[in-house]
Amino acid sequence: MENMDLNRLSQRTGITVRKLRYVLDHDLLPFRSWDINEESVGKARTFDDKTGVLIACAAFLLEAGYKRGAVKNLLN
């Protein structure tokens, strides 16, 4: 397993970085494994493959027309 950032996940899934960032910024996942500490401010958020899959799933659901609340409920 490798850590990746949103650019890499976007390349792997075809989902725009903007949509992936939306998922993270609106806390649609059941947990937060990408906490940002003071040393990381301004750097890309990184996460493992499992978290990447959840981020991509949430983004796909949003693109399919699901509302934010529904996506959050499905993934929690």
Secondary structure as the mmCIF struct_conf table of DSSP 4:
data_model
#
loop_
_struct_conf.conf_type_id
_struct_conf.id
_struct_conf.beg_label_comp_id
_struct_conf.beg_label_asym_id
_struct_conf.beg_label_seq_id
_struct_conf.end_label_comp_id
_struct_conf.end_label_asym_id
_struct_conf.end_label_seq_id
STRN STRN1 MET A 4 MET A 4
HELX_RH_AL_P HELX_RH_AL_P1 LEU A 6 THR A 13
HELX_RH_AL_P HELX_RH_AL_P2 VAL A 17 ASP A 25
TURN_TY1_P TURN_TY1_P1 HIS A 26 ASP A 27
BEND BEND1 LEU A 29 PHE A 31
HELX_RH_3T_P HELX_RH_3T_P1 GLU A 38 SER A 40
TURN_TY1_P TURN_TY1_P2 VAL A 41 GLY A 42
BEND BEND2 LYS A 43 LYS A 43
HELX_LH_PP_P HELX_LH_PP_P1 ALA A 44 ARG A 45
STRN STRN2 PHE A 47 PHE A 47
HELX_RH_AL_P HELX_RH_AL_P3 ASP A 49 GLU A 63
TURN_TY1_P TURN_TY1_P3 ALA A 64 GLY A 65
HELX_RH_AL_P HELX_RH_AL_P4 ARG A 68 LEU A 75
#
